Amino acid sequence: MYSFVRRTIRLVCYFVELEGNPQVNPQDQVDGFIWVNKDYEQQGIELAGMLHTKIVPELVKQGLL
């Protein structure tokens, strides 16, 4: 059974220019990473609900993606 609980989350986005190939530190609790742009759906990338419905559209609206 699914129970919805309203929660506030804080998400921080960093915009940078990188040189080279970024790597995940094996000691961090990160499974991996992926670069996402406004065309992520056409690239077959699936995002979590809040990213898909709220966050990415707002970043696109603001011209940040």
C-alpha positions in Angstrom: 0.0 0.0 0.0 1.3 3.5 -0.9 1.1 6.3 1.6 1.9 9.9 0.5 3.7 12.1 3.0 4.4 15.7 2.0 8.1 16.4 2.6 10.3 19.3 1.8 13.5 18.5 0.0 16.5 20.8 -0.6 18.3 20.2 -3.9 21.4 22.1 -4.9 22.4 22.3 -8.5 25.9 23.3 -9.5 26.7 24.6 -13.0 30.4 24.2 -14.0 32.7 23.8 -16.9 34.8 20.7 -16.7 38.0 19.6 -18.3 38.8 15.9 -18.5 36.6 13.0 -17.3 35.0 13.2 -13.9 35.1 10.1 -11.7 33.1 8.9 -8.7 35.2 8.4 -5.5 34.7 4.8 -4.5 34.4 5.8 -0.8 31.4 8.1 -1.5 27.9 6.7 -1.5 27.3 7.4 -5.1 26.4 4.7 -7.5 27.2 6.7 -10.6 26.4 9.9 -12.4 25.0 11.1 -15.7 24.9 14.4 -17.6 21.4 15.6 -18.2 20.3 18.4 -20.6 16.9 19.5 -21.6 16.7 16.8 -24.3 17.2 14.0 -21.7 13.9 12.3 -22.7 14.9 12.0 -26.4 18.1 10.4 -25.2 16.2 7.7 -23.3 17.1 9.0 -19.9 14.5 8.5 -17.1 14.5 10.8 -14.1 12.8 10.5 -10.8 9.3 12.1 -10.6 10.2 15.4 -8.9 13.2 16.0 -11.2 11.0 15.2 -14.3 7.9 17.2 -13.4 9.3 20.1 -11.4 13.0 20.7 -11.3 14.2 20.2 -14.9 11.3 22.1 -16.4 12.1 25.0 -14.0 15.7 24.9 -15.0 14.8 24.9 -18.7 12.3 27.8 -18.1 15.1 29.8 -16.5 17.4 29.1 -19.4 19.8 27.1 -17.2 19.4 23.9 -19.2 
